[in-house]
Amino acid sequence: MNIDQGLAPLVKKVVVPVGTERAFEVFTAEISAWWPMASHSVGEETARAIRVESFVGGRIIEYGDDGEVATWGTISDWDPPTSLSFSWHPGSDPQQAGQVTITFTPVDDGTELALAHAGWERRPDGVRARTGYDTGWDYVLGQYVAATR
């Protein structure tokens, strides 16, 4: 039996001071403006942009000076401004991809973004990867929150 089976999804929540449409737009269409490419990308020294293709089957792509560097995942659900889901495998085998689902819910102070990252059992390093992503998503979402202010 694989000890990584049954690893719970990571769940992260943040509140941003904007409506759901703006929150969704910043997360998707403006991802290059806030994603910490210097520390959280495949081609950290050459990463210049990230693009989210806005349709089911679209990709999340990292670009460098010479063009496409890596596909990070594939969109499996696209329902603006409510939710999106995608496979997640930046710099790794797509067969070991996790699944990320993000929902945008109106709250009194703006919009709550809830991120659930599952599928750790597909990775041979599932426990270690989950631990790294636990702090990694905190940092990334902190950058996102700052970009909405």
MARBA-3410 file (N, C-alpha, C, O; in Angstrom, 1 decimal):
149
0.8,-1.2,0.0,0.0,0.0,0.0,0.9,1.2,0.0,1.9,1.3,0.7 ~ 0.5,2.2,-0.8,1.2,3.5,-0.9,0.9,4.3,0.3,-0.3,4.6,0.5 ~ 1.8,4.8,1.1,1.5,5.6,2.3,1.0,7.0,2.0,0.4,7.6,2.8 ~ 1.2,7.4,0.7,0.7,8.7,0.3,-0.8,8.7,0.0,-1.4,9.8,-0.1 ~ -1.4,7.6,-0.1,-2.8,7.5,-0.4,-3.6,8.1,0.8,-3.2,7.9,2.0
-4.6,8.9,0.5,-5.4,9.5,1.6,-4.8,10.8,2.1,-5.4,11.4,3.0 ~ -3.8,11.3,1.5,-3.3,12.7,1.8,-4.5,13.7,1.5,-4.9,13.7,0.4 ~ -4.8,14.4,2.5,-5.9,15.4,2.3,-5.5,16.5,1.4,-4.3,16.8,1.4 ~ -6.4,17.0,0.7,-6.1,18.2,-0.1,-5.7,19.3,0.7,-6.1,19.5,1.9 ~ -4.8,20.1,0.2,-4.5,21.4,0.8,-5.6,22.4,0.6,-6.1,22.4,-0.6
-6.0,23.1,1.6,-7.1,24.1,1.4,-6.5,25.4,1.9,-6.1,25.5,3.1 ~ -6.6,26.4,1.1,-6.1,27.8,1.5,-7.2,28.8,1.2,-7.9,28.6,0.2 ~ -7.4,29.7,2.1,-8.4,30.8,1.8,-7.9,32.1,2.1,-7.1,32.3,3.1 ~ -8.2,33.1,1.3,-7.8,34.5,1.5,-9.0,35.3,1.1,-9.9,34.9,0.3 ~ -9.1,36.5,1.6,-10.1,37.5,1.2,-9.5,38.7,0.6,-8.5,39.2,1.1
-10.0,39.0,-0.6,-9.4,40.2,-1.3,-10.5,41.3,-1.3,-11.7,41.0,-1.4 ~ -10.1,42.6,-1.3,-11.1,43.7,-1.2,-11.7,44.1,-2.5,-11.9,45.3,-2.7 ~ -12.0,43.2,-3.3,-12.6,43.5,-4.6,-13.8,42.5,-4.9,-13.9,41.5,-4.2 ~ -14.6,42.8,-5.8,-15.7,41.9,-6.2,-15.2,40.6,-6.9,-14.1,40.5,-7.2 ~ -16.1,39.7,-7.1,-15.7,38.4,-7.7,-15.2,38.5,-9.1,-14.2,37.8,-9.4
-15.8,39.4,-9.9,-15.3,39.5,-11.3,-13.9,40.0,-11.3,-13.1,39.5,-12.1 ~ -13.6,41.0,-10.5,-12.2,41.6,-10.5,-11.3,40.5,-9.9,-10.1,40.4,-10.3 ~ -11.7,39.8,-8.8,-10.8,38.8,-8.2,-10.5,37.7,-9.2,-9.3,37.3,-9.2 ~ -11.5,37.3,-9.9,-11.2,36.3,-11.0,-10.3,36.8,-12.0,-9.3,36.1,-12.5 ~ -10.5,38.0,-12.5,-9.7,38.6,-13.5,-8.2,38.7,-13.1,-7.3,38.4,-13.9
-8.0,39.2,-11.9,-6.6,39.4,-11.4,-5.9,38.0,-11.3,-4.8,37.9,-11.7 ~ -6.7,37.0,-10.8,-6.1,35.7,-10.7,-5.7,35.1,-12.0,-4.7,34.4,-12.2 ~ -6.5,35.3,-13.0,-6.3,34.6,-14.3,-5.7,35.5,-15.4,-4.5,35.2,-15.8 ~ -6.3,36.5,-15.8,-5.8,37.4,-16.9,-4.6,38.2,-16.5,-3.8,38.6,-17.4 ~ -4.5,38.5,-15.2,-3.3,39.3,-14.8,-2.3,38.6,-14.0,-1.6,39.2,-13.2
-2.3,37.3,-14.1,-1.4,36.4,-13.3,0.1,36.8,-13.4,0.8,36.7,-12.4 ~ 0.5,37.3,-14.6,1.9,37.7,-14.8,2.3,38.9,-13.9,3.5,39.1,-13.6 ~ 1.3,39.7,-13.6,1.6,40.9,-12.8,1.9,40.6,-11.3,2.6,41.4,-10.6 ~ 1.4,39.5,-10.8,1.6,39.2,-9.4,2.3,37.9,-9.0,2.8,37.7,-7.9 ~ 2.3,36.9,-9.9,2.9,35.6,-9.6,4.4,35.8,-9.4,5.1,36.5,-10.2
4.9,35.3,-8.3,6.3,35.4,-8.0,7.2,34.5,-8.8,7.7,33.5,-8.4 ~ 7.4,35.0,-10.1,8.2,34.1,-11.1,9.6,33.9,-10.7,10.2,32.9,-11.0 ~ 10.2,34.9,-9.9,11.6,34.7,-9.6,11.9,33.5,-8.6,12.9,32.9,-8.6 ~ 10.8,33.1,-7.9,11.0,32.0,-7.0,10.0,30.9,-7.2,10.2,29.8,-6.7 ~ 9.0,31.1,-8.0,7.9,30.0,-8.1,7.6,29.8,-9.6,6.5,30.0,-10.1
8.6,29.4,-10.4,8.4,29.1,-11.8,9.4,28.0,-12.2,10.3,27.7,-11.4 ~ 9.2,27.5,-13.4,10.1,26.4,-13.9,11.4,27.0,-14.3,12.5,26.5,-14.0 ~ 11.3,28.1,-15.1,12.5,28.7,-15.6,12.8,30.0,-14.8,12.7,31.1,-15.4 ~ 13.1,29.9,-13.6,13.1,31.0,-12.7,14.0,32.1,-13.2,13.7,33.3,-13.0 ~ 15.1,31.8,-13.9,16.0,32.8,-14.4,15.5,33.4,-15.7,15.9,34.5,-16.1
14.6,32.7,-16.4,14.2,33.2,-17.7,12.7,33.4,-17.8,12.2,33.9,-18.8 ~ 12.0,33.2,-16.7,10.5,33.4,-16.7,10.2,34.8,-16.9,10.7,35.7,-16.2 ~ 9.3,35.1,-17.8,8.9,36.5,-18.1,7.4,36.7,-18.1,7.0,37.8,-17.8 ~ 6.7,35.7,-18.3,5.2,35.8,-18.3,4.5,34.5,-18.1,5.1,33.4,-18.3 ~ 3.3,34.6,-17.6,2.5,33.4,-17.4,1.1,33.7,-18.1,0.6,34.9,-18.0
0.6,32.8,-18.8,-0.7,33.0,-19.4,-1.7,31.9,-19.1,-1.3,30.7,-19.1 ~ -2.9,32.2,-18.7,-3.9,31.3,-18.5,-4.9,31.3,-19.7,-5.5,32.4,-19.9 ~ -4.9,30.3,-20.5,-5.9,30.2,-21.6,-7.3,30.0,-21.0,-7.5,29.0,-20.3 ~ -8.2,30.9,-21.4,-9.5,31.1,-20.7,-10.6,30.2,-21.3,-11.6,30.7,-21.7 ~ -10.3,28.9,-21.3,-11.4,27.9,-21.8,-11.0,26.5,-21.3,-9.8,26.2,-21.0
-12.0,25.7,-21.2,-11.7,24.3,-20.8,-10.8,23.7,-21.9,-11.1,23.8,-23.1 ~ -9.8,23.0,-21.5,-8.8,22.5,-22.4,-7.6,23.4,-22.6,-6.6,23.0,-23.1 ~ -7.8,24.7,-22.2,-6.7,25.7,-22.3,-5.6,25.3,-21.3,-5.8,24.5,-20.3 ~ -4.4,25.9,-21.5,-3.3,25.6,-20.7,-2.9,26.8,-19.8,-3.3,27.9,-20.1 ~ -2.1,26.5,-18.8,-1.4,27.5,-18.0,0.0,27.4,-18.5,0.6,26.4,-18.3
0.5,28.5,-19.1,1.8,28.4,-19.7,2.8,29.4,-19.2,2.4,30.6,-19.0 ~ 4.0,29.0,-18.9,5.1,29.9,-18.6,5.9,30.2,-19.8,6.2,29.4,-20.6 ~ 6.2,31.5,-20.0,7.0,32.0,-21.1,8.3,32.6,-20.7,8.3,33.2,-19.6 ~ 9.3,32.4,-21.5,10.6,33.1,-21.3,10.9,34.0,-22.4,10.1,34.2,-23.3 ~ 12.1,34.5,-22.5,12.6,35.3,-23.5,12.4,34.7,-24.9,12.2,35.4,-25.9
12.7,33.4,-25.0,12.7,32.7,-26.2,11.3,32.0,-26.5,11.3,31.1,-27.4 ~ 10.3,32.3,-25.8,9.0,31.7,-26.0,8.6,30.8,-24.9,8.9,31.0,-23.7 ~ 7.8,29.8,-25.2,7.2,28.9,-24.2,8.3,28.1,-23.5,9.2,27.5,-24.1 ~ 8.2,28.1,-22.1,9.1,27.4,-21.3,8.5,26.1,-20.8,9.1,25.0,-20.8 ~ 7.3,26.2,-20.3,6.6,25.0,-19.7,5.1,25.2,-19.6,4.6,26.3,-19.5
4.4,24.1,-19.7,3.0,24.0,-19.4,2.9,23.6,-18.0,3.4,22.6,-17.6 ~ 2.2,24.4,-17.2,2.0,24.1,-15.8,0.8,23.3,-15.5,0.7,22.5,-14.5 ~ -0.2,23.3,-16.4,-1.5,22.6,-16.2,-2.5,22.8,-17.3,-2.2,23.6,-18.3 ~ -3.6,22.2,-17.2,-4.7,22.3,-18.2,-6.0,22.6,-17.5,-6.3,21.9,-16.5 ~ -6.7,23.5,-18.1,-8.0,23.9,-17.5,-9.0,22.8,-17.7,-9.3,22.4,-18.8
-9.7,22.4,-16.6,-10.7,21.4,-16.7,-12.1,22.0,-16.3,-13.1,21.3,-16.7 ~ -12.2,23.1,-15.7,-13.4,23.8,-15.4,-13.2,25.3,-15.5,-12.2,25.8,-15.0 ~ -14.0,26.0,-16.2,-13.9,27.5,-16.4,-15.3,28.1,-16.3,-16.1,28.0,-17.2 ~ -15.5,28.7,-15.1,-16.8,29.3,-14.8,-16.7,30.6,-14.2,-17.0,30.8,-13.0 ~ -16.2,31.6,-15.0,-16.0,33.0,-14.4,-17.3,33.6,-14.0,-18.3,33.4,-14.7
-17.4,34.4,-13.0,-16.3,34.6,-12.0,-16.4,33.8,-10.8,-15.9,34.1,-9.7 ~ -17.0,32.6,-10.9,-17.2,31.7,-9.8,-16.1,30.7,-9.5,-15.7,30.6,-8.3 ~ -15.6,30.1,-10.5,-14.6,29.0,-10.2,-13.8,28.7,-11.5,-14.1,29.0,-12.6 ~ -12.7,28.0,-11.2,-11.9,27.4,-12.2,-11.1,26.2,-11.6,-10.9,26.2,-10.4 ~ -10.9,25.2,-12.4,-10.1,24.0,-11.9,-9.1,23.7,-13.0,-9.3,24.0,-14.2
-8.0,23.1,-12.6,-6.9,22.8,-13.6,-6.0,21.7,-13.0,-5.8,21.6,-11.8 ~ -5.4,20.9,-13.9,-4.4,20.0,-13.5,-3.2,20.9,-13.1,-3.1,22.0,-13.6 ~ -2.3,20.4,-12.3,-1.1,21.2,-11.9,0.1,20.3,-11.8,0.3,19.4,-11.0 ~ 1.1,20.6,-12.7,2.3,19.9,-12.9,3.5,20.7,-13.4,4.2,20.3,-14.3 ~ 3.7,21.9,-12.8,4.8,22.7,-13.3,6.1,22.0,-13.2,6.5,21.7,-12.1
6.8,21.8,-14.3,8.1,21.2,-14.3,8.1,19.7,-13.9,9.2,19.2,-13.6 ~ 7.0,19.1,-14.0,7.0,17.7,-13.7,6.1,16.9,-14.7,5.4,17.5,-15.6 ~ 6.0,15.6,-14.5,5.3,14.7,-15.4,3.8,15.0,-15.3,3.2,14.9,-14.2 ~ 3.1,15.2,-16.4,1.6,15.4,-16.4,0.9,14.3,-15.8,-0.2,14.4,-15.3 ~ 1.5,13.1,-15.9,0.8,11.9,-15.3,0.8,11.9,-13.8,0.0,11.2,-13.1
1.6,12.8,-13.2,1.7,12.9,-11.7,1.0,14.2,-11.3,1.2,14.7,-10.2 ~ 0.2,14.8,-12.2,-0.4,16.1,-11.9,-1.4,16.1,-10.7,-2.1,15.1,-10.5 ~ -1.4,17.1,-9.9,-2.4,17.3,-8.9,-3.6,18.0,-9.6,-3.6,18.3,-10.8 ~ -4.6,18.3,-8.8,-5.8,19.0,-9.3,-6.0,20.2,-8.4,-6.1,20.0,-7.2 ~ -6.1,21.4,-8.9,-6.4,22.6,-8.2,-7.7,23.1,-8.6,-8.1,23.3,-9.8
-8.6,23.4,-7.6,-9.9,24.0,-7.8,-9.9,25.3,-7.0,-9.6,25.3,-5.8 ~ -10.3,26.4,-7.6,-10.4,27.7,-7.0,-11.8,28.2,-7.1,-12.3,28.2,-8.2 ~ -12.3,28.7,-6.0,-13.7,29.3,-6.0,-13.6,30.7,-5.5,-12.7,31.0,-4.7 ~ -14.5,31.5,-6.0,-14.5,32.9,-5.7,-15.9,33.2,-5.1,-16.9,33.0,-5.9 ~ -16.0,33.5,-3.9,-17.3,33.7,-3.2,-17.4,35.1,-2.6,-16.5,35.6,-1.9
-18.5,35.8,-2.9,-18.7,37.2,-2.3,-18.8,37.1,-0.8,-19.5,36.2,-0.3 ~ -18.1,38.0,-0.1,-18.2,38.1,1.3,-18.3,39.6,1.6,-18.2,40.5,0.7 ~ -18.6,40.0,2.9,-18.8,41.4,3.2,-17.7,42.3,2.8,-17.9,43.4,2.4 ~ -16.4,41.8,3.0,-15.2,42.6,2.7,-14.7,42.5,1.3,-13.7,43.1,1.0 ~ -15.4,41.8,0.4,-14.9,41.6,-1.0,-15.2,40.2,-1.5,-16.4,39.8,-1.7
-14.2,39.4,-1.7,-14.3,38.1,-2.3,-13.4,37.2,-1.5,-12.2,37.5,-1.3 ~ -13.9,36.0,-1.2,-13.1,35.0,-0.6,-12.6,34.0,-1.7,-13.5,33.5,-2.5 ~ -11.3,33.9,-1.8,-10.8,32.9,-2.8,-10.5,31.6,-1.9,-9.7,31.7,-0.9 ~ -11.0,30.5,-2.3,-10.7,29.2,-1.7,-10.0,28.4,-2.7,-10.5,28.1,-3.8 ~ -8.8,27.9,-2.4,-8.0,27.0,-3.2,-7.9,25.7,-2.6,-7.5,25.5,-1.4
-8.2,24.6,-3.3,-8.1,23.2,-2.9,-7.1,22.5,-3.9,-7.4,22.5,-5.1 ~ -6.0,22.0,-3.4,-5.0,21.3,-4.2,-5.0,19.9,-3.7,-4.6,19.5,-2.6 ~ -5.4,19.0,-4.6,-5.6,17.5,-4.3,-4.7,16.7,-5.3,-4.1,17.3,-6.2 ~ -4.7,15.4,-5.1,-4.0,14.5,-6.0,-2.6,14.2,-5.6,-1.8,13.7,-6.5 ~ -2.3,14.3,-4.4,-0.9,14.1,-3.9,-0.5,12.6,-4.1,0.7,12.3,-4.2
-1.5,11.7,-4.1,-1.2,10.3,-4.3,-0.6,9.9,-5.6,0.0,8.8,-5.8 ~ -0.7,10.8,-6.6,-0.1,10.6,-8.0,1.4,10.8,-8.0,2.1,10.4,-8.9 ~ 1.9,11.5,-7.0,3.3,11.8,-7.0,4.1,10.8,-6.1,3.6,10.5,-5.0 ~ 5.3,10.4,-6.5,6.1,9.5,-5.7,6.6,10.3,-4.4,6.9,9.7,-3.4 ~ 6.7,11.6,-4.5,7.1,12.4,-3.4,5.9,13.2,-2.8,6.1,14.3,-2.3
4.7,12.6,-2.7,3.5,13.2,-2.3,3.5,13.9,-1.0,3.1,15.1,-0.9 ~ 4.1,13.3,0.0,4.1,13.9,1.4,5.0,15.1,1.3,4.7,16.2,1.8 ~ 6.2,15.0,0.8,7.2,16.1,0.7,6.6,17.2,-0.1,6.7,18.4,0.2 ~ 6.1,16.9,-1.3,5.5,17.9,-2.2,4.4,18.7,-1.5,4.3,19.9,-1.6 ~ 3.5,17.9,-0.8,2.4,18.6,-0.1,2.9,19.6,0.9,2.4,20.7,1.1
3.9,19.2,1.7,4.5,20.0,2.7,5.1,21.3,2.1,4.9,22.4,2.6 ~ 5.8,21.2,0.9,6.3,22.3,0.2,5.3,23.3,-0.3,5.4,24.5,-0.2 ~ 4.2,22.7,-0.9,3.1,23.5,-1.4,2.3,24.2,-0.3,1.7,25.2,-0.5 ~ 2.3,23.6,0.9,1.6,24.2,2.0,2.1,25.6,2.3,1.3,26.5,2.4 ~ 3.4,25.8,2.3,4.0,27.1,2.5,4.0,27.9,1.2,3.9,29.1,1.2
4.2,27.2,0.1,4.3,27.8,-1.2,3.0,28.5,-1.6,3.1,29.7,-2.1 ~ 1.9,27.8,-1.4,0.6,28.5,-1.8,0.4,29.7,-0.9,-0.2,30.7,-1.3 ~ 0.8,29.6,0.4,0.6,30.8,1.3,1.4,32.0,0.7,0.8,33.1,0.6 ~ 2.6,31.8,0.2,3.4,32.9,-0.3,2.7,33.4,-1.6,2.6,34.6,-1.8 ~ 2.4,32.5,-2.5,1.8,32.9,-3.8,0.5,33.7,-3.6,0.3,34.7,-4.2
-0.4,33.1,-2.7,-1.7,33.8,-2.5,-1.5,35.2,-1.8,-2.3,36.1,-1.9 ~ -0.4,35.3,-1.0,-0.1,36.6,-0.4,0.2,37.6,-1.5,-0.1,38.8,-1.4 ~ 0.9,37.2,-2.5,1.2,38.1,-3.7,-0.1,38.5,-4.4,-0.2,39.6,-4.8 ~ -0.9,37.5,-4.5,-2.2,37.8,-5.2,-3.0,38.8,-4.4,-3.6,39.7,-4.9 ~ -3.1,38.6,-3.1,-3.8,39.6,-2.2,-3.3,41.0,-2.4,-4.0,41.9,-2.5
-1.9,41.1,-2.3,-1.3,42.4,-2.5,-1.6,43.0,-3.8,-1.8,44.2,-3.9 ~ -1.8,42.2,-4.9,-2.1,42.8,-6.2,-3.5,43.3,-6.3,-3.8,44.0,-7.3 ~ -4.4,42.9,-5.4,-5.8,43.3,-5.5,-6.0,44.6,-4.7,-7.1,45.2,-4.7 ~ -5.0,45.1,-4.1,-5.2,46.3,-3.2,-4.9,47.6,-4.0,-5.0,48.7,-3.4
END
